[in-house]
Each structure stands twice: as C-alpha cells, then as structure tokens.
Amino acid sequence: MNPHARHPATLFEMSRSFWRNRGLIWQMTKRDVIGRYRGSVLGLVWSFLQPLLMLAIYTFVFAVVFKARWGVGADEGKVNFAIILFSGLIVHGLFAECVNRAPGLILYNVSYVKRVVFPLEILPMVAMGTSLFQTMTSLIVLIGAMVVFRTDLHVSILYTPIILMPLMLTTMGVSWLMAAAGVYVHDIGQTVGILTTVMLFVSPVFFPVSAVPAAFQKFIFMNPLTFIIKQLRAVLIWGYSPDWLGLMVYSLLSLMLAWFGFWWFQRTRKGFSDVI
C-alpha cells in the first residue's frame, strides 16, 4: 500500500471502517486494557478501585471539608452530593482520556505507519474502547454506591447508553482531529491537556448551571460536555426522561463533527510517513 495514497473519507467509509475492522479494534482494546494493569498485584481490580477511591475522596473534600451542597433539597446528604458530582466526572473522564491520548496515537505507533498495512483510522477507536471500559466500571461503582446508600434507582437509567452515544461521536471527531494535528505540531499534546482541564472547571461538574450568573450561563452551555452531563444526571439520578429534541440536535451535530474529524484525518494521513 502506498502511504501517500488518497484514502476514502466519506461518512459511509467512516462506518464501514469500524465494521470492517471491528475484530481488530476489539483485540487491540482488550490488549490495551490488560496491558494497563499488567504486572500489578490486583490487576483489573484496579479499574474498580480507582473510581471507588475517587468517589470517596471527592465526597470527603467537597461534602465534608468544603461542606458543599448542590441545592436540590433540604434532605440532601453528603453521599448525594458525591453521586451528583461523580456522574459529571464520568462524562468528562470519557472525553478527556480519549482526547488527551489522541495527539500521540500516531507518533507512538510509527511501525504501523511505515512498515505495516494498517488502518490507522482505528487507533482513536481503540482509545475510545479503552476509555469506555473505564467509563463502564465507573458507572458500576456509581450505581453500586446508589444502591448501598439507598438512593432511588429509576427505570430511566436504561437511557444511559443513548445519552453517551452522541458524546462518543463528539469525542471521536475531536480525537481524529487531534491525532492528525499531533503528527505535524507536537505542541498539540501539551495544549490538549490544559484545554481538557479547563473544560472540567467550566462544565457543571462541581456546580449546577443555576449557580452561575445568568450573564455567563451561555458560555457554560457552549461547552459540549454540559448538555450530556445534565442529561446523564437527569436519567441516572433524577429519574427523568431525556430531552429527546435536544438529544436529536446534539446527535446530529456530533455526527457532523465525527465525520469532519474522520475526513481531516484521512486527508492528512498521506503525509504522516514523511513527518515521523
């Protein structure tokens, strides 16, 4: 295969690439997850211990030390605040882990670029698969905490995958963009980490949108994580149905962003072998 050849970049090809390489994506994701904990005594148990420890730490820091409250009612407890906060962290974690890894995906897999006939476009998909594994373990920990502390579980929890799907599309689009840009501009890797941290603090993770002055709320809603965080809390914690119209619009925009990211990656990949 000629590394300088032009690669298809249509929306159909984006879906087709995933389906055609689904076995390879699964194997690489599994290897990535297992490799992350290889050599540790507890192994994959750490994937559950980490979110559990973080949930306990955030509960202590924000609910005990800072005595923070979400303002959902007089009967709000420390555990309820931690659950609300942790649900927002799950959304940000899914996005941030993939995007932070994206600029180095091609640079750390040079052999796939120069010596092997390999579908480079699946590397961000593998990163997404690894991040989804951690997201699922975090959700299990969150739901387990809700059961243990007798927080109501609602049927609406079944909408969770539907809420996360457009976030995955958004994340994939940004990941393809960052993966391609990271090959040509190495500073991207340093910048992305700062930007994802900023997004954490301008998302309604540690505070409700209502706590922000009205003049600045529009900037909070410009953050692509805000809508998903609010919707995830609605179905997981409050027991509401999703905002179907808003979710439809968000999904359409996410699909367009994913397609643009894929298009950009496919159009720029022909120069990868010349740069690295």
Secondary structure, DSSP 8 states (H G I E B T S, - for coil): --TTS----SHHHHHHHHHHTHHHHHHHHHHHHHHHHTT-SSGGGHHHHHHHHHHHHHIIIIIIIS-----S-TT--HHHHHHHHHHHHHHHHHHHHHHHHGGGTTGGGHHHHHTS---GGGHHHHHHHHHHHHHHHHHHHHHHHHHHTT----GGGGGHHHHHHHHHHHHHHHHHHHHHHHHH-TTHHHHHHHHHHHHHHTSTTSS-GGGS-HHHHHHHHHSHHHHHHHHHHIIIII-----HHHHHHHHHHHHHHHHHHHHHHHHHGGGHHHH-
